[in-house]
Amino acid sequence: MGTIFSALSADGGVACHAIDSTDMVARAEQIHKSSATVTAALGRLMTAASLMGCMLKGEEDSVTLRLHGNGPAGSVIVVSDSGGNVRGTVDNPIVEIPLNQYGKLDVAGAVGREGSLFVMRETGRGEPYVSQTPLVSGEIAEDITHYYATSEQIPTVCALGVLVNTDLTVCSAGGFLLQLLPGADESCIDKLEKTVEALPPVTQLLSEGATARELAMMALEGLDPHELGMYPVEYRCNCSRRRVERALISIGRRDLERMAAEQPVTQVNCHFCNKVYRFTPEELRALIR
């Protein structure tokens, strides 16, 4: 189970949300059997979504991130609830490409350096908020920072990381979001960026035993941070047979009748957790009625 920790600078001008998402990303790798680079890409986007989800206000609120680039991985989609619990999927979980020029997993090469990041926030109060911003690097952290700067006009520093073992299991994953709050001195963002640049990689810190709390405290060094809270998060899919039934009903009577006539069993797979739901012709006809 992962952990999110939140803190606020003493002057109330900077908020930090940090996460150890190792267990969540490990669960995603187990479900999707992804290659190392795709695990890193999906894990980074899941980590970002969890941090964004924990900032939602309503219990039923959610945020969906869809990264659609021109790389071989295709679209990467993750959803977080307001508790920071996430689920994710990717078009092509197996992508084998060389390491980048730094000897690291080439996340940008897998997802693409050109494309868009779509963000949708649902609150249950009217139409959802939807925004689309172009990718700036495909490395995901920079793309999240760009989204906040252009769509929400919130100066933000984002750090994300996923370290994958040679056997494709996840060694460590996590990150943090630093944001200036209304009324804060925007020159503070330069100081924050320099602080973050001086830090070792997130995955190194986590591998050496750092906690989400310690990540936040290091990111807010010199700002006399106050703790706001810490709570667990996990990989959590909300699929159910009832939800699948509603999805089948939505495709219409004609298609349901055809499926009932042509197939002895209709099988529906959840893209997020790979759970399989099976329906007999009699059950499909019951949905038609």
C-alpha positions in Angstrom: 0.0 0.0 0.0 1.3 3.5 -0.9 1.4 6.6 1.2 0.6 10.3 0.5 1.9 13.0 2.8 0.9 16.7 2.6 2.6 19.7 4.1 2.4 23.5 3.9 5.2 26.1 4.2 5.1 28.3 7.3 4.0 31.3 5.4 1.1 29.4 3.8 2.5 30.1 0.3 3.7 26.7 -0.8 1.9 23.3 -0.6 3.6 20.0 -1.1 2.1 16.6 -1.7 4.5 13.7 -1.8 3.9 10.0 -2.4 5.5 6.6 -2.2 3.6 4.8 -5.0 5.9 1.7 -5.2 3.2 -0.8 -4.3 0.6 0.8 -6.6 2.9 0.7 -9.6 4.0 -2.8 -8.7 0.4 -3.9 -8.8 -0.1 -2.2 -12.2 3.0 -4.2 -13.6 1.5 -7.4 -12.2 -1.8 -6.8 -13.9 -0.6 -5.6 -17.3 2.7 -7.6 -17.5 4.3 -4.5 -19.0 7.8 -4.1 -20.2 10.2 -2.0 -18.1 9.8 1.2 -20.1 6.0 1.0 -20.2 5.9 0.3 -16.4 7.9 3.5 -15.9 5.6 5.5 -18.1 2.4 4.1 -16.6 3.8 4.4 -13.1 4.8 8.0 -13.5 1.3 9.0 -14.8 -0.4 7.0 -12.1 1.8 8.7 -9.5 0.9 12.1 -10.9 -2.8 11.3 -11.0 -2.7 10.1 -7.3 -1.1 13.4 -6.3 -3.7 15.4 -8.3 -6.6 13.2 -7.0 -5.7 13.8 -3.3 -6.3 17.6 -3.9 -9.9 17.0 -5.0 -12.6 18.2 -2.5 -15.6 15.9 -2.9 -15.8 12.3 -1.9 -17.1 11.3 -5.3 -14.7 13.5 -7.3 -12.2 11.9 -9.7 -9.5 13.0 -12.1 -8.7 11.2 -15.4 -5.4 11.7 -17.2 -4.9 10.5 -20.8 -1.6 10.8 -22.4 -1.8 10.4 -26.1 1.5 10.6 -27.8 3.1 9.4 -31.0 5.1 6.7 -29.4 4.7 2.9 -29.7 3.0 2.6 -26.3 -0.1 4.4 -27.6 -2.5 6.0 -25.2 -1.9 5.8 -21.4 -5.0 6.3 -19.2 -5.1 6.6 -15.5 -8.0 7.5 -13.1 -7.7 8.6 -9.5 -10.4 9.1 -6.9 -10.3 11.9 -4.3 -8.4 9.6 -1.9 -5.5 9.2 -4.3 -6.4 5.6 -5.2 -5.6 4.9 -8.9 -6.1 2.5 -11.7 -4.5 2.6 -15.1 -4.2 1.0 -18.5 -2.1 1.4 -21.6 -2.7 0.5 -25.3 0.5 -1.5 -25.8 2.0 -2.8 -22.5 5.1 -4.3 -24.3 7.5 -1.8 -25.8 11.1 -2.7 -26.2 13.3 0.2 -27.1 17.0 1.2 -26.3 17.9 3.2 -23.2 18.1 6.9 -23.7 21.3 9.0 -24.0 21.6 9.0 -20.1 21.4 5.2 -19.9 17.9 5.4 -18.4 14.5 3.9 -19.5 13.4 6.0 -22.5 9.9 6.9 -21.3 9.6 9.8 -23.8 10.5 7.4 -26.6 7.8 4.9 -25.5 4.9 7.4 -25.2 6.1 9.9 -27.8 7.4 13.5 -27.6 4.5 14.8 -29.6 0.9 14.6 -28.7 -1.4 15.8 -25.9 -2.2 15.4 -22.3 -5.9 15.4 -21.5 -7.1 16.1 -18.0 -10.7 15.6 -16.9 -12.0 16.4 -13.4 -15.4 15.1 -12.5 -17.2 16.5 -9.5 -20.7 15.4 -9.9 -21.8 19.0 -10.1 -22.6 19.7 -13.7 -20.3 19.1 -16.7 -16.8 17.8 -16.0 -13.8 20.1 -16.4 -11.8 19.0 -19.4 -8.4 20.4 -20.6 -5.9 19.5 -23.3 -2.3 20.6 -23.4 0.4 19.6 -25.8 3.2 17.4 -24.6 6.5 19.3 -24.0 8.8 16.3 -23.5 6.9 13.0 -23.0 8.8 12.5 -19.7 5.4 13.2 -17.9 6.7 15.3 -15.0 7.4 18.2 -17.3 4.1 17.7 -19.0 2.2 17.8 -15.7 4.1 21.0 -14.8 3.2 22.5 -18.2 -0.5 21.6 -17.7 -0.7 23.4 -14.4 1.1 26.5 -15.9 -1.1 26.8 -19.0 -4.5 25.5 -18.0 -4.7 26.4 -14.3 -2.1 29.2 -14.1 -0.6 27.6 -11.0 3.2 27.7 -10.7 4.2 24.1 -10.1 7.2 21.9 -9.6 6.7 18.2 -10.3 9.1 15.3 -9.8 8.2 11.7 -10.7 10.2 8.5 -10.8 9.9 4.7 -11.3 12.8 2.4 -10.9 12.4 -1.1 -12.4 14.4 -4.1 -11.5 16.1 -6.3 -14.1 13.4 -9.0 -13.5 10.8 -6.3 -14.5 9.4 -5.9 -10.9 9.2 -2.4 -9.4 12.0 -1.4 -7.1 10.7 2.0 -6.2 8.2 4.7 -7.4 7.0 8.0 -6.1 7.1 11.8 -6.6 5.9 15.1 -5.3 4.0 18.2 -6.4 5.0 21.6 -5.2 2.5 24.5 -5.8 2.3 28.1 -5.1 -0.9 29.1 -3.4 -2.8 32.3 -4.2 -1.0 35.4 -2.8 2.4 33.7 -2.7 5.5 35.4 -4.0 6.0 33.9 -7.4 9.8 34.4 -7.1 9.6 31.5 -4.6 9.2 29.1 -7.5 12.8 29.7 -8.6 14.0 28.7 -5.1 11.9 25.6 -5.2 13.2 24.6 -8.6 16.8 25.0 -7.4 16.0 22.9 -4.2 14.5 20.2 -6.3 17.3 20.2 -8.8 19.8 19.7 -6.0 17.9 16.6 -4.7 18.9 13.1 -5.7 16.3 11.3 -8.0 13.1 10.4 -6.2 13.6 6.7 -6.9 17.1 6.8 -5.3 15.8 8.5 -2.2 13.0 5.9 -1.9 15.3 3.0 -2.5 17.5 4.3 0.3 14.6 4.2 2.7 13.1 7.7 2.4 9.4 8.0 3.2 6.8 10.2 1.6 7.1 12.5 4.6 10.8 12.8 4.1 10.4 13.6 0.4 8.1 16.5 1.3 10.3 17.8 4.0 13.3 17.8 1.6 11.4 19.5 -1.1 10.2 22.2 1.3 13.7 22.6 2.9 14.1 26.1 4.4 10.4 26.9 4.4 9.6 25.6 7.9 6.9 23.2 6.7 3.9 22.2 8.8 2.4 18.7 8.4 -1.1 18.5 7.0 -1.6 14.8 7.1 -0.7 11.4 5.8 -2.9 8.6 4.5 -2.7 5.3 2.6 -3.4 4.9 -1.1 -3.6 1.8 -3.4 -4.2 0.5 -6.9 -8.0 0.3 -6.9 -10.4 -0.7 -9.7 -14.1 0.1 -9.2 -15.4 -2.2 -11.9 -18.4 -4.5 -11.0 -20.8 -6.7 -12.8 -23.5 -4.0 -12.4 -21.3 -1.4 -14.1 -20.6 -3.9 -17.0 -24.3 -4.5 -17.3 -25.0 -0.8 -17.7 -22.2 -0.6 -20.3 -23.8 -3.4 -22.3 -27.2 -1.9 -22.1 -25.8 1.3 -23.5 -24.7 -0.3 -26.7 -28.4 -0.8 -27.7 -30.9 -3.5 -28.3 -29.8 -4.5 -31.8 -26.2 -5.3 -30.9 -27.3 -7.1 -27.7 -29.7 -9.3 -29.7 -26.9 -10.1 -32.2 -24.5 -11.0 -29.5 -27.0 -13.2 -27.8 -27.7 -15.0 -31.1 -24.1 -15.4 -32.3 -22.1 -16.2 -29.1 -22.6 -19.0 -26.5 -20.9 -16.7 -24.0 -20.2 -13.0 -24.2 -17.0 -12.1 -22.4 -16.1 -8.6 -21.2 -12.7 -7.7 -19.8 -11.9 -4.8 -17.6 -9.0 -2.8 -19.1 -7.9 -1.6 -15.7 -7.7 -4.9 -13.7 -8.2 -7.6 -16.3 -11.2 -9.1 -14.5 -13.4 -11.1 -16.8 -17.2 -10.9 -16.8 -19.2 -13.5 -18.7 -22.8 -13.3 -19.9 -24.9 -16.1 -21.3 -27.5 -15.4 -24.1 -30.2 -15.7 -21.5 -28.5 -13.0 -19.4 -28.1 -10.7 -22.4 -31.8 -11.1 -23.2 -32.6 -10.2 -19.6 -30.7 -7.0 -20.2 -32.6 -6.3 -23.4 -35.9 -6.7 -21.5 
